[in-house]
Amino acid sequence: MGIATIDDTRVDVLAQRRIGPTDKGWPPALWGRTVAEVRELRPTISAFPTPLVTLSRTALDTNLTAMSAWAAGHGLSLAPHGKTTMAPQLWREQLDAGAWGITVATFGQLAVARSFGVTRVVVANALLDPSGLRWLAADLAARPDVRVLVWADSPAVVEIMATALADGDVDARLHPVDVLVELGGTGGRMGVRTVAGGLEVARAVAAAPGLRLAGVAGYEGALAHAARADNLGTLSGYLADLALLHEIIADAGLYAGLPTGTEPLVSAGGSAYPDLVAEVLAPLGHDGTTTVLLRSGAYLTHDDGYYRDVSPLGRRPRTDGGRLRAALHGWASVSSAPEPGLVIIDAGKRDLPHDVGLPEVQLRRGRTPGAPSTRVEGAEVTALNDQHAFIRSDPASTVLTDLVVGDRLRLGISHPCTTFDKWRLIPVVDDADAADPVVVDAARTFF
């Protein structure tokens, strides 16, 4: 089916939207301006109010190149999880870097992807809403070049989908919805729990009018949250079962409904264990009969917390290839220094992620624009309120006494997936390590 594309015109028009007071973090001096005008003006972030979150252009470029090269070098196709950013502008960069398609998790996210013209979308979830399924059938009928794949982990899911499609105005048998059988694991999230159960689901899909069996999929990240040896062994066993399910389905002839030249898919891989996906699943694609699809999403921005520690391309590498860099940073101002060993900053839960680790204090910049930054050591974010964070240090040290009200701090953050949803329009800076980073672009999100 060629390469996946996105409608450049629909993405480009985002740069013509005018910035306003509803775009959190943008200064009044830029209200009424378009993003295209901001690209020309090149303001510095010292002109922006806090709290603020930025993206680093240099780090984004590093990560795009590193992941694209690594996946290709290991025989994997890449369908990055678009729900991480929900930013079509960034999706385009991923597709331009060679991504097979874009992954989403809900009908609403699928609708956003299709509204921007993404032609190949994996919905890593069951799609059960009848109105959404009928809309999808009509969309596929109108655009034969579009491919959308959804997941199923039980005959009940298959029955709901088939019934909804049969009740629609479009004959879905002429433009069937592709389905991947989802295999899970004990203690994990969704997914049929056994290979035998997966085969039963596959037979149900293959027999259902309006559906077409296209492969198998799963999410190993739900089964472990650290790169310990025992966890890696568990994950490798799970991925081996996923490969086995695919092979049993193929041997049973259940992929016969796929068009000539369309390979079945085997898909796995968050951003924590893509090295295991390469080790266990990539060999399935060596003979050209299977596409092995990696769905990592957080690689684009990486982070200074969870993924820095667990990613095989992070600070404890487990594979070859380039290293990922944190592209997301928080910025906050010191609002109060009420007692020894404590300062309060003006960024909190509404601004920064806190579900997989708290932000870390990295740099201090004085109130004078362009003043050199200094590394902050020995200070720790200990708690977040809605709009404030508590930073503490040993009361006997001078770490926090050097901070004064009005100083700005750069914060490293953990878990990009719960960062983007807090910001409608995120400034993109040339280099977050610069003395006063220059805003060269902005990424608009659709949550």
N, C-alpha and C positions, 0 to 999 in steps of 0.2 A: 504493500500500500504506500510505498514511498516514505518520505520523511514527515514527521509531525510538524505542523505549522501553527502559527497564531496570526491573527489579523493585525498587521502592523499599523494600519490606519486607526483602528480602535484603540490600540495602545498609545500611539502617538498623540491622540487627541487629549489624553490625560494631562499632557504638559500644557494644554491651553486652559485648564481649569484655574479659576482664580482662587488664591489663598485667602482665607478669612479667619475671623476670630473663633470659628468652630474647629479649626485645625490646630489642635493643641501643640504648644511649644513654638509657634511661629510668632515673630515680633510684629507689633503694629506697623512698623515701617514697611513690612512686606505684604500687609493685607491689601488686597486688590491687585497684586501682581500675579502673574502666572508662573508656573514652574519654569517654563521656557525663558522668561525674563530673569528669574533667579539664576539660571545657568549663566546668563550673560553678566549679571551683577556680581556674582561670586562673593557673597557676604561671608564673614567669618562667624564662628559660633559664639564668639564673645558678644555678638550683637543679639543673640537669642536668649530668651528667658529660660530659667530652669523651673521645673524639671524638664529634661530633654533626653531623648534617645537618638543616636545617630548610627548610620552605617558607614563603614570605611570602604572607599572605592578600591584602594590597593589590596585590602584583605579579600574583598569579593572577587577581584580578578584572580588572585592567588588561588582561592578555593575552587572557582569555576575550572581553572586549568588543571589543578591537581586532581580533582575528582573525575573529570572527563577522561584524563589520561589514564588514571588508575583503573577505572571501569573497563575502558577499551582494552587495556593491557592484560586484563584478567578474563576477557571473553564475556563480559557482562554488558547488557543494555541497561540504560538508566532512565527511569521514569520518576523523577524527584517528587516528593510529596509536597504538592502545592499548598496544602493547608498550613504548612509552617509559616509561610509569608502572606498568602492570599494577596500577592502583589503581581498582577499580570506583567508589569514591566520587568520584574525579576524572573518570571516564568520565561519571558522571551529570551533573556540572556541564557537561561539554562537550555532552552531549545536550540538557540544559536550555537551553543557549545556542544551540540550533538545529542541531546537527550532524545530518547525514543518517544516520549510523551510526558504528560503530567498526571500525577496521582492526586486524588481528592478523597474526602471521607464521607461527604453527605450530599444529598440532592441539591441543597442550596449552593454548595461549593461547585458541584457539577454545572449548575446553571450559570454561575459566574464564569467558569472556564469556557463554556460554550458561547456565552455572550461576548467574549473576547476572541472567539473564533478558533480556540484550541481544537485541533482535529483528531487528537488521539488522547483519550482520558481513561484512566483506571479509577473506578470508584472502589476503594478498599473497604467495602462494607456491603451489607445487604441493602438493596433498594426495595422498600416494601410499600411505599405510598402509591396507591393506584393512579392518582392524578399525575404524579411524577413519572411513573412508568409509561403512561399513555403519552405524556409530553415527549419522553425520550423516543418512543416508537415513531412519533410524527417527525421528530428532528432527524432521526436516522433515515426515514423515508425521503425527506427533503434533501438530505445531504449524503449521498452514497459514499463520499470520500471520508466521512467521519466514522471513527470507531470508538465505541464506549464499552468498557468491560466492567461488570458488576460481580459481586461475590455471593455465594450461597453456601450455607453449612448444614442444611437439613432439607429433607423433602418438603417440609412445611413451607420453607422460604420459596422453594421452586414452585409449589402450587399457587402461592399468593401471586408471584410474578406472572405465571402463565395465565391465571384467571384475569388479572388486571389487563394484560395485553390483549386477551381474547375479547374483552368488553370494549375495547377502544375502536375508534373510527378507521384506524390504519390496520391493514393486514400485516401483522408483525412477522408472519411466516416468510414474507418476501424480503424483509429487512430485519432479521432476528437480532436480539440483544445477546451479546457474548457474555458468558458466565464462567467464572473461575471458581472451582470448588475450594473452599477454605478449610484447611486442616489446622486444628489448634493443638493444644497440649494441656495436660493436667495442671490445674492451677493458673492457666493462662486466661485469655480473654475469650473471644468468640472462636468458632472453628469446631468442626466435627472432631471428636476426640480419638478416633481410631482410623486406620487405613481402610479397614473393611467398611466402616461407616462412610468414609469418603467415596468409596466405590459406589455405594448405594446412592449417594447424592448425585454422583456423576451420571449414573444410569437414569435418574429422574430428570436431570437436565437434558440429556440426549433425547429423551422421549417427549419432552414438553414442546408443544407448538409455540413458536415465537421466541424460543431460546436456543442458543447454540453453545455447546460445550467447547471452551477455548483453552482450558488449562487448569492449573492448580495454583494456590497461593496460600500464604500464611505470614504471620508476624512473630518472629522469634524473640523480639525485644520484650514481649509480655512475659517471657518465661525466666528472665534474669535481668539484674540491674547492676552488675559489676563484672569485671573481666577476670574473675578468679578461675582457676583451673577447673573446679567442679562445675561452675556455671558454663564454661565453654564446652565441656563434655556433654552436658545436658542439651545445649543448643545444637551441637553437631549431631546428636542422636535424633533430635526433632527434625532437622533439615534432611537427614537421611531418610526419615519416614516420608517427608514431602516428596523427595525424589522417587521413592518406592511407589507412592500413590500414583504419580505421573506415569511411571513405567507400566503399572498394572492397567491403568486406563488406556494407555496407548496399545498395549497388547490385546485388550478387549475390543479394539476397533472403535472406541467411542468418540474419537476425534474425527471420524469420517465426515462429519457435517461441515468441517472447515473448508473454505474455498481453496482451490488449488494454489499452491505457493504461499499459503498462510500457515506459519508454524504454530503449534501449540505453545503456550507460555507456562513457565514455571517462575513464580515471583515470590520473593522474600526480601528481607533486608531493610531494617531501619538504619539509623546512622551510627549505631553502637557496634554492630558486629558484621559489617559487610565483608570482612576478611573471611569469616566462616562461610558466608554465602558463596564466595569465590572458591573456597576450598572444596565444599561439599556439592554445590549445585552447578558451578560453571562447567564441569565435564559433560553435563547433559547436552550442552550446546556445541560440543566439539565436532559432531558429525553433521551439523547443519540442519538437523530435524527439529530442534527445539530452541526457542528464544528464552534465555534466562534473564529475568528482569529484576533489577535492583531498585528499590523505592526510597532510598535515603533522601531526606529532605533537609535536615539540620546542617549538612555539610556546607551549604552555601554561606552561612554566617558563622558556623561553629560557635563556640562560646568559651567563657573563662570559668566554667564549672563542670557540670556533669559530662558533657561531650569532650571537653579538654582531657578529662581523666579516662574516659572509657573508649573513645574512638580509636581505632587502629591507626589512624592518621593524626592522632593527637600527640600529647607530650610523652606518652609511653607507647611508642609505635610498635605494632605487631605485624607490620607488612612493609613492603617496599613502597616507593612513590613519594611525592611531595607532601609536605606537612601542611595541615590546615591552620588558619589563623582566625582569631576572634575578630569578627567584623562588626559586632553590635557592642555599643557602649552606652552607659547611662551617664548623665551629667546632672549634678545637683549643687546647690549652694548651701553653705553653712548658715543656718538660721539662728542658732542659739548655742551658747557654750555655758550651760547653767551651773555646772559643778565640775570639779576635777575629774578627769578621765571620761568625760561625756560631752559629745557635741550632737546636735540635732540638725539634720539636713532636710531639704524641702522636697524629697522624693519618697514615695511610699508604695503601697500595694496597688494603687491605681496607675502607677507608672512603670513599675519594675516587676519582673517575675520573682516568685518566692516559693513555688511549688517543688522545685528540685534544687534547693540550696539558695542561700541569700546572696545578694550582691557582695562583691569584694571591693575594698578601697584600693585604688591603684595610684592615681596621680593627684597632686594639688596644683592648681593654677591660681595665682593671685588675682586681685581685682583689676590690675592694670592689663589692658589688652596686649597680647604679645609677650607678656612676662614669661620667663622660662618656667617650665614645669619641674616639679620635684616629686620623687617617688615617696609614697607614704608607707612606712613599715610599722607593724605593731598595732595597727588600728583595725577594728573588726566591726562590721555591721552585725548587730545582735538581735534586732527586732525591727519590724515594719508596722507602722500604723497606716491608715488610708493614705495620708499625704505626707508622712514624715518617716524618717529612718533614724534609729539610734546607733551611733558609732561610739564604741568604748575602747579604752586602752587602760593599761596599768596606771592608776592615779599618780603613782610616783614618777612615771616617765614624763618626758617632755613632748611626746608624739602629738598629743592633741593641743597642748598649750601653744604650739606653733601655728595652729589654725585660728583664724579670726573670722568673725561674722562677715559674710560676703565672699569669702574664698570659695572657689569652685573646685569640686572634686570630680575626677573621672572614675566611674565604677565599672568593673567587670561584671558581667551578668551570666547567669546559668539558665539554660533552657530557652532557646529562641521561640519555641512554639507558643509560649505564654508571654512573649514580649510584643510581638507584632500586633496581637489583638487589642493592645492598649493604645495604639497610635494610628491615626488616620493618614497622616502624611509625614514620612520619616525623612529628615535631611540626610543626604549622602555627602560625606566630606571627603576631601582628597586623601587625607592621611590623619587618622586619629592620634598619632604620635607627634604631630606637628605642634609648634608653639601655640598657634591659634588656627585650628583646622579651617579650611575654606570649604564652604558649601558649594558643591558643583552640580548637584541634582537633588531629586526627591523621589521617593517611592510611595505611591498611594496604595493603601490596603483596602480590602473589601470583606470585612467580617460582619 
